[in-house]
Amino acid sequence: MGSYDGLDSIWVLWVPEHLSVWSKRLDRWTDMIFAAANQDEDLEPYLSVLQDAEAVFLEAIDYPKGSPYYFGFNA
């Protein structure tokens, strides 16, 4: 991976209505929720791509806490 010294933030859109912004300067996530969504659109293909991108980013910045959004259920 390259150097991320000049990178201050990354924006992650959790399709369709959730936006998370990581700030290196603030060392925190900021979340925004939007109420509009196209109920007819199949959103499943977008979710795994966004989770993969977040995992790559968190590893690149050596963020030890892990994603607050990546979780699973066992029954």
SULHU-V745369 format. One record per pair of residues at least 24 apart in sequence whose C-alpha atoms are under 7 Angstrom apart, sorted by the first residue. I is the first residue (numbers start at 1). GAP is how many residues later the second one is. D is the distance in whole Angstrom. If there is no record, write none. Layout:
# SULHU-V745369
i:I gap:GAP d:D
i:I gap:GAP d:D
This chain:
# SULHU-V745369
i:1 gap:59 d:7
i:15 gap:28 d:7
i:15 gap:31 d:7
i:15 gap:32 d:7
